[in-house]
Amino acid sequence: MHRPGPLARLLPAAALLVAATACSSASAGTSGTVQVVVGYQSKTINTVTAGTLLRAQGYLEQRLAEQGRKDGRTYRVVWQDYDSGAPITAQMLAEKIDIGSMGDYPLLINGSRAQEAGGPGTRLVSVTGYNLLGALNGVVVPNGSPAHTLADLKGKKVSTSVGSAADGTLVQALRRAGVPDTGIQKQNQQPAVGASALKAGSVDALAQFVAWPGVVVFAGDGHLLYDGAALGRPTLHGVVIRQKYGTAHPEVVQAFLHAQADATRYLNEHPLDASRKVAEATGLPAEVVHLYNGPDGIATFATPLRPDLLDALRQDVPFLKSVGVLKALDVEKFVDPSYLAAAALPDIPPARITGTDEVCAKPVTDPALAGEIWYQGEDATHPAADPRCLLRAVRAATAAGKKLRAAYVPDAATGTRWFADKDHWVLDGTALLPFTTEDGVRAHLAAHPGARAVGWDEALAAA
């Protein structure tokens, strides 16, 4: 398959608007203009409904224009793009960002530091994307790496963003594997820097959040060593506001939540188009964006503050204290469902793979088995009812001269959607089963003595 250009082109462009942040963003001038500064992470693509896609579609500006027609004010949106949540938090504490989106650990650190600073603090008001098992985070190693399990990273250099959800996954997974926190040489790097370091061979592994594991694997620069789903802990991204701003301008927060719902609906109803728009805005490969954001993707997009996700946040606090990145946090004060309640947003069903499998001639109904195929030069994807049907379809299409752009299939154990040609496959009787990691294969083979591991080409032939 064709692979995109070097990862260097993904290095983030400077996006700070100095003039916009020179003064407090919360003030409304005498002209009746209200400014809102939104901090987002364009390449953290499970926040796109509160950032990249939201901005590209202009939903927030449209909602604020509606509000302006009601109250006679002019609303101005300033967008600021960052690589991670930490600088967004710093700018919020300085009252230079009003609304931000970030991952679960940065969200908790945001709330903690805001409470420590005193005053109204910040509030978590909605969710963007989540995965109930933690598959949004992963650890990748170069192709040919001697590491076959996470424990093999003991003593090695591992790049991550300290304090991020990916860092938390790394630390907790290493502990579970019997490797202490000091057992690796941790390199604190931004995601794009770490991806480049992995390709250059200056680090042995990269532990990062969406979309960087997929970026590295799709580019052919490495493979997935550890799937965050193996940890079995929910991970999420969400929207946080400065409570001082929310109190002064509740109409802006309401407009933002309605605009986020607009973006969520668009993504779930038009997933392939949404993936293309996000790819165009970020420079990320569309195939990688669709891996995470497509139907039955690794990320599920919805705004509600689900009880199970909030429970996960509460359980994360003791861990963050134990690693010294958070002193204290009153989670109940930090989480504020009142804004969502006031917005009264409709339920938006998640995107699912549906339709009829063209090769196996049967309906696609089970998300635990359903796959998706994207061929070069085509404007639509093809549904596959199960892994064997996906393999049959790819084999037939390539024999007919079609070129595969991407094929996605869920892990047989965790359900993590991954690139089918980058998966590890197992032939178990007549079943062909995909796994994201060698660990998954080993666990299945141990429980099914008659099964055997097969490569991609052999899996295609066996289908």
Secondary structure by P-SEA (a helix, b strand, c coil): ccccccccccccccccccccccccccccccccbbbbbbbbbccccccccccaaaaaaaaaaaaaaaaaaaccbbbbbbbbbbccaaaaaaaaaacccccccccaaaaaaaaaaaaaaccccccccccccccccccccbbbbccccccccccccccbbbbcccccaaaaaaaaaaaaacccccccccccccaaaaaaaaaaccccbbbbcccaaaaaaaacccccccccccccccccccccccaaaaaacaaaaaaaaaaaaaaaaaaaacaaaaaaaaaaaccccaaaaaacccccccbbbbccccaaaaaaaaaaaaaaaaacccccccccccccaaaaaaaccccccccccccccccccccccccccbbbbbcccccbbbbbccaaaaaaaaaaaaaaccccccccccccccccccccccbbbbbcccbbbbbccaaaaaaaaaacccbbbbcaaaaaaac
